[in-house]
Amino acid sequence: MMIAKRQPERKRTKSSFKLLTDYILRSNQFAEKEKIVGYRISNCQFNNAIDLAMDEILMTQRQNKRSNADPCYHLVFSFPPGEKPKGDILADIEHELCKSIGLGDHQRISAIHDDTDNYHVHVAINKVHPVTHNMVEPYRDKIKLIETAEQLEIKHGLVKQVDWEAARQKRRRGERDKPNPPAETLKAHTHQIPFDAWVKQHRAEITALIDPAPDWKTCQANLARLDLQIRPRGNGMVLSSRSEKAFAKLSTLGREYSAGKLEKRLGRFQAAEKPAAAPEKQYVKGPRQPADNRLWEAFQADQQQKKNRMAVLKRATANQKAEQLTDYQQRRLAIRVNPLLSGPNKREAYQRLKKNHQQRLRAISTAAAGERQQITRDHPARNWQTYLVAQAIQGDSAALKALRHPETRKQVLARHALSGPVAEQVNALLTGLKPAIRTNGTVSYSVGKARILDTGNRLQTDTNDPTAITAMLRLARHQFGDQGLVIQGSAAFRQQVITAAATENMPVTFADPAMEQQRQQLQAALHPSAPASPRQPGRQHPPPQHQDTER
């Protein structure tokens, strides 16, 4: 299923087309991220030069002086894991999606990214028309993008995992849970259990406590057994945790539990009282795996230390500015009451004093900014997931295992893959190849222009490049041993694997009998004096030359 959506702006101020383009092209301050696969410029006079196209787009945006709206539109469309359409198909998809929301003729820059399990394209679109210079704000773009994506799936024969018409009928009948994007984002990016998901998981228990209650007092007392309460919020009510700052809509439990229907059944709302006993069960923020507790506690301590240092710096900066302001006011008063200064002299003294005051304030702000940057460098983790990535890069196998939680892994469709005889997860790194760790636990190794992905239980690539395949085989020996390697992929890829193993005279065997026979024959022809590779099953670890390996 292809997904096309508008990426929301992080701030309510106007976004910068230059900054957005730097992000999607992985340039300037974003250069440390994984490189893009390719880029495309559309509807510009200079379609082959990024810098000239950028100047042209910014000049077009400056021509519109009537609108204060954000002139940038950030479109993203992605594909299921393993599906990678060719360039001409991507170009047609991009054009049709932009056309569907009324921005087909607008200037845009797009970039193809392959740094996640989902092949995806970012499109930065100038909402100012290049001819009329009118600002165009797409109307109902969310629905139009979904409908166009459905049509493009059929047109290009893309993987279709959702019956759109059945899904629409189901929505009309109210037979599915409404998604909660913030909760899903929390789940995906922090590996924590969202309260919304916890409520859905325990929905039967919660409703069993609400249904028999004759009044609010009994209802609230029953909910206290799960450390829950119903609270007013805005014009309605929410279900909240008593001990954690966590809320969920009452509609999460079902339509019959809306604020109006509950008040009709239980009477006028009454707030919860202090519970008489400890709860039998409760929602607790934290990692989804109990084994993560050591890392979670270390992460919480790191975040608390960062918070404390920031608070101390904020107070110190405020005190310094207050002292400077007091000093400035006292000096200004001294100038005003000085009988020896004439009018022009006082004016000049005021100007010098104000200039000095502003310089000192700037110096305080600059010093504080430097301290904040240092604190950020000392505590770089922005969230639980980035903390795990940092720890995994340092060689913590438990952190890598936590990133590779089953809920974060997706089924990959058609990739060239290599795995061991036993489908076990190996949380190890070859640090000598300078791996990049993604937030879902996938380790990316770059070999020339090719990329090898290690998901823990298999190695994946999309190339038939002999150098990359040889490196992949060496990684496989390190990860899975020498015996019974399982090869998946096209016939050309499988033949390249056989050739690489035989050419390098690697002591490996393949699980596929036909592949193993071809390898033995080719290896015997290329290395007639070399001993044959052993065929007995069982995992054998690589020789000790991998001294740079951390487990």
Backbone hydrogen bonds, N-H to C=O, Kabsch-Sander energy under -0.5 kcal/mol:
donor,donor_aa,acceptor,acceptor_aa,energy
3,I,78,S,-2.1
5,K,76,V,-2.6
7,Q,74,H,-3.2
17,F,15,S,-0.5
20,L,16,S,-2.5
21,T,17,F,-2.4
22,D,18,K,-2.3
23,Y,19,L,-2.0
24,I,20,L,-2.3
25,L,21,T,-2.2
26,R,22,D,-0.7
26,R,23,Y,-0.7
27,S,22,D,-2.4
30,F,27,S,-2.0
31,A,28,N,-1.8
33,K,30,F,-1.4
37,V,112,I,-2.8
38,G,112,I,-0.8
40,R,110,S,-2.5
42,S,108,R,-2.6
47,N,45,Q,-0.7
49,A,46,F,-0.6
53,A,49,A,-2.4
54,M,50,I,-2.8
55,D,51,D,-2.2
56,E,52,L,-2.2
57,I,53,A,-2.4
58,L,54,M,-2.6
59,M,55,D,-2.1
60,T,56,E,-2.0
61,Q,57,I,-2.3
62,R,58,L,-1.6
63,Q,59,M,-0.7
63,Q,60,T,-0.9
64,N,60,T,-0.5
64,N,61,Q,-1.0
65,K,63,Q,-0.8
73,Y,125,I,-2.2
75,L,73,Y,-0.7
75,L,123,V,-2.7
76,V,5,K,-2.6
77,F,121,V,-1.9
78,S,3,I,-2.6
79,F,119,Y,-2.0
82,G,117,D,-0.8
83,E,80,P,-2.0
84,K,82,G,-0.5
90,L,86,K,-2.4
91,A,87,G,-2.4
92,D,88,D,-1.8
93,I,89,I,-2.6
94,E,90,L,-2.6
95,H,91,A,-2.3
96,E,92,D,-2.7
97,L,93,I,-2.4
98,C,94,E,-2.2
99,K,95,H,-2.6
100,S,96,E,-2.0
101,I,97,L,-0.9
101,I,98,C,-0.5
102,G,99,K,-1.5
103,L,98,C,-2.8
106,H,103,L,-1.0
108,R,42,S,-1.9
109,I,124,A,-2.2
110,S,40,R,-2.9
111,A,122,H,-2.3
112,I,38,G,-3.0
113,H,120,H,-3.2
119,Y,117,D,-0.6
120,H,113,H,-2.1
121,V,77,F,-2.6
122,H,111,A,-2.4
123,V,75,L,-3.1
124,A,109,I,-3.1
125,I,73,Y,-2.9
125,I,123,V,-0.7
126,N,107,Q,-2.9
127,K,71,P,-3.0
127,K,125,I,-0.7
129,H,127,K,-0.6
129,H,134,N,-2.6
133,H,129,H,-1.4
136,V,127,K,-2.4
136,V,134,N,-0.6
137,E,135,M,-0.6
144,K,140,R,-2.0
145,L,141,D,-2.6
146,I,142,K,-1.7
147,E,143,I,-2.5
148,T,144,K,-2.5
149,A,145,L,-2.4
150,E,146,I,-1.9
151,Q,147,E,-1.8
152,L,148,T,-2.5
153,E,149,A,-1.9
154,I,150,E,-1.3
155,K,151,Q,-2.4
156,H,152,L,-2.3
157,G,153,E,-0.5
157,G,154,I,-0.6
158,L,153,E,-2.0
161,Q,159,V,-0.6
164,W,162,V,-1.1
167,A,163,D,-2.4
168,R,164,W,-2.4
169,Q,165,E,-2.4
170,K,166,A,-2.2
171,R,167,A,-2.1
172,R,168,R,-2.3
173,R,169,Q,-1.7
174,G,171,R,-1.0
175,E,170,K,-2.5
184,E,180,N,-2.5
185,T,181,P,-2.6
186,L,182,P,-2.3
187,K,183,A,-2.3
188,A,184,E,-2.4
189,H,185,T,-2.7
190,T,186,L,-1.8
191,H,187,K,-0.8
192,Q,186,L,-0.8
193,I,286,G,-1.1
198,W,194,P,-2.2
199,V,195,F,-2.6
200,K,196,D,-1.9
201,Q,197,A,-2.2
202,H,198,W,-1.7
203,R,200,K,-1.1
206,I,202,H,-2.3
207,T,203,R,-2.8
208,A,204,A,-1.7
209,L,205,E,-0.8
209,L,206,I,-0.9
210,I,206,I,-1.4
211,D,207,T,-2.8
213,A,210,I,-1.2
216,W,266,L,-0.7
219,C,215,D,-2.1
220,Q,216,W,-3.1
221,A,217,K,-2.0
222,N,218,T,-2.5
223,L,219,C,-2.3
224,A,220,Q,-1.5
225,R,222,N,-1.4
226,L,223,L,-1.8
227,D,224,A,-1.6
228,L,223,L,-2.2
229,Q,240,S,-1.9
231,R,238,V,-2.7
233,R,236,G,-2.5
236,G,233,R,-2.0
238,V,231,R,-2.9
239,L,248,A,-2.8
240,S,229,Q,-3.0
240,S,238,V,-0.5
241,S,246,A,-1.8
242,R,227,D,-2.4
246,A,244,E,-1.7
248,A,239,L,-2.0
250,L,237,M,-0.8
252,T,249,K,-1.6
253,L,250,L,-1.8
254,G,250,L,-0.5
257,Y,254,G,-1.5
258,S,255,R,-1.1
262,L,258,S,-2.3
263,E,259,A,-2.3
264,K,260,G,-1.9
265,R,261,K,-1.4
266,L,262,L,-3.4
267,G,263,E,-1.8
280,E,225,R,-2.2
281,K,225,R,-1.5
288,R,191,H,-1.1
292,D,289,Q,-1.9
293,N,290,P,-1.8
296,W,292,D,-3.2
297,E,293,N,-2.8
298,A,294,R,-1.9
299,F,295,L,-2.6
300,Q,296,W,-2.8
301,A,297,E,-2.3
302,D,298,A,-2.3
303,Q,299,F,-2.7
304,Q,300,Q,-2.4
305,Q,301,A,-2.3
306,K,302,D,-2.1
307,K,303,Q,-2.5
308,N,304,Q,-2.6
309,R,305,Q,-2.4
310,M,306,K,-2.3
311,A,307,K,-2.2
312,V,308,N,-2.5
313,L,309,R,-2.3
314,K,310,M,-2.4
315,R,311,A,-2.3
316,A,312,V,-2.5
317,T,313,L,-2.6
318,A,314,K,-2.3
319,N,315,R,-2.5
320,Q,316,A,-2.3
321,K,317,T,-2.3
322,A,318,A,-2.2
323,E,319,N,-2.6
324,Q,320,Q,-2.3
325,L,321,K,-2.3
326,T,322,A,-2.4
327,D,323,E,-2.5
328,Y,324,Q,-2.5
329,Q,325,L,-2.6
330,Q,326,T,-2.3
331,R,327,D,-2.4
332,R,328,Y,-2.3
333,L,329,Q,-2.2
334,A,330,Q,-2.1
335,I,331,R,-1.9
336,R,332,R,-2.1
337,V,333,L,-2.1
338,N,334,A,-0.5
338,N,335,I,-0.7
341,L,338,N,-1.0
346,K,342,S,-2.7
347,R,343,G,-2.3
348,E,344,P,-2.1
349,A,345,N,-2.4
350,Y,346,K,-2.9
351,Q,347,R,-2.1
352,R,348,E,-2.3
353,L,349,A,-2.5
354,K,350,Y,-2.7
355,K,351,Q,-2.4
356,N,352,R,-2.4
357,H,353,L,-2.4
358,Q,354,K,-2.5
359,Q,355,K,-2.1
360,R,356,N,-2.1
361,L,357,H,-2.2
362,R,358,Q,-2.4
363,A,359,Q,-2.2
364,I,360,R,-2.2
365,S,361,L,-2.4
366,T,362,R,-2.8
367,A,363,A,-2.3
368,A,364,I,-2.2
369,A,365,S,-2.4
370,G,366,T,-2.1
371,E,367,A,-2.0
372,R,368,A,-2.5
373,Q,369,A,-2.3
374,Q,370,G,-1.9
375,I,371,E,-2.5
376,T,372,R,-2.4
377,R,373,Q,-2.1
378,D,374,Q,-2.3
379,H,375,I,-2.0
385,Q,189,H,-0.7
387,Y,383,N,-1.9
388,L,384,W,-2.0
389,V,385,Q,-2.2
390,A,386,T,-2.2
391,Q,387,Y,-2.3
392,A,388,L,-2.6
393,I,389,V,-2.3
394,Q,390,A,-1.2
395,G,392,A,-1.7
396,D,391,Q,-2.2
397,S,395,G,-1.0
400,L,396,D,-1.6
401,K,397,S,-2.3
402,A,398,A,-2.1
403,L,399,A,-2.0
404,R,400,L,-1.4
405,H,402,A,-1.1
408,T,405,H,-2.1
409,R,405,H,-0.7
409,R,406,P,-0.8
412,V,410,K,-0.5
413,L,81,P,-1.6
415,R,413,L,-0.7
416,H,461,T,-1.6
417,A,415,R,-0.5
417,A,488,Q,-2.7
418,L,459,L,-2.4
419,S,486,V,-2.4
424,E,422,V,-2.5
426,V,456,G,-3.0
427,N,425,Q,-0.6
428,A,426,V,-1.2
429,L,550,E,-2.1
431,T,429,L,-0.9
431,T,548,D,-0.7
433,L,430,L,-1.7
434,K,431,T,-1.7
436,A,444,S,-2.3
438,R,436,A,-0.5
438,R,442,T,-3.0
441,G,438,R,-1.9
443,V,454,D,-2.6
444,S,436,A,-3.4
444,S,442,T,-0.5
445,Y,443,V,-0.5
445,Y,452,I,-3.1
447,V,445,Y,-0.5
447,V,450,A,-2.2
448,G,446,S,-0.5
450,A,447,V,-1.9
452,I,445,Y,-3.2
453,L,460,Q,-2.8
454,D,443,V,-3.0
455,T,453,L,-0.6
455,T,458,R,-2.3
456,G,458,R,-0.5
459,L,418,L,-3.0
460,Q,453,L,-2.7
461,T,416,H,-2.2
469,I,465,D,-2.3
470,T,466,P,-2.4
471,A,467,T,-2.2
472,M,468,A,-2.3
473,L,469,I,-2.2
474,R,470,T,-1.9
475,L,471,A,-2.3
476,A,472,M,-2.4
477,R,473,L,-2.2
478,H,474,R,-1.8
479,Q,475,L,-2.6
480,F,476,A,-3.5
481,G,476,A,-0.6
481,G,477,R,-1.2
482,D,540,Q,-0.6
485,L,509,T,-2.5
486,V,419,S,-3.0
487,I,485,L,-0.5
488,Q,417,A,-2.8
494,R,490,S,-2.4
495,Q,491,A,-2.2
496,Q,492,A,-2.0
497,V,493,F,-2.2
498,I,494,R,-2.1
499,T,495,Q,-2.5
500,A,496,Q,-2.7
501,A,497,V,-2.5
502,A,498,I,-2.3
503,T,499,T,-3.0
504,E,500,A,-2.3
505,N,502,A,-0.8
506,M,501,A,-2.3
508,V,506,M,-2.1
509,T,482,D,-2.4
511,A,485,L,-2.7
516,E,512,D,-2.6
517,Q,513,P,-2.3
518,Q,514,A,-2.2
519,R,515,M,-2.5
520,Q,516,E,-2.3
521,Q,517,Q,-2.3
522,L,518,Q,-2.7
523,Q,519,R,-2.9
524,A,520,Q,-2.3
525,A,521,Q,-1.7
526,L,522,L,-2.3
527,H,523,Q,-2.7
530,A,527,H,-1.2
546,H,543,P,-1.0
547,Q,545,Q,-1.9
549,T,546,H,-1.1
550,E,429,L,-1.6
